[in-house]
């Protein structure tokens, strides 16, 4: 069985930018929680970058902390 390739390596994304809201929203569920790496197929290294970018975007008010 082949391993699923990470979204970031597939699309040749080296840096996860906190200003790229549309990209970050792909990794949030409808309640604005960050989805796990198991669900998204993102590597652990990229998951950490993603987490930091989402936290920074939330702090600056670009993403909500909670959504209903």
N, C-alpha and C positions, 0 to 999 in steps of 0.2 A: 504494500500500500504506500503510495507516495504522499508526502507531507504537503499540506496546503501552503502555498507561498504567501508571505505577509503582504498586506495591501501596499505598504510603503516600498518594499523592495520590488513589487510588481510594477508600480508606477514610477519607479526611480526617484523617490522622494527621500532626500538625505536629511533635511531639517524639517521638523514639525513646527510650523509657525503658529503662534497664538492668535495672530490676526486673521488667519484663514478659517473663518467661522463655519463655512459650508463643509469643509473637510472634517472639522472637529465634531460637528453635529451628526456625522455618520457613525460616530462611535459613542453616542449617547442614546439612552432609551427614552421613551416618551415622557418620563418623569425627570429627565435631565441628569440621570445618573450615568457614570462612565461604565460601559459594558466591559466584561472581563475579557482577557486575552483568549480564553477558550472559545468564547462565543464569536469573537471577531477574527480570530486567526492571526493576530498580530504577535510578533516576537516579544519576549520579555523586555529587551532593550528598547524597542519602539514603544512598548506599552508605558514604560517609565517616561519617555519623551512626551508621549501623548498626555499622560497624567499631568505633567508639569505645565504643558501648554494649556490644557483645559482649566487648571487652577489659576493660571495667570490671566486667562481670558475672563474667568468669573470675577476675579479681583478687580479687573478694569471695567466690569459691567458689560462686556461683550456677549457673555453667555449667562443664563440664569443659574442660580444654585439649585432651585426647585421649580418644577413646572407642573401644572395640572391640566 
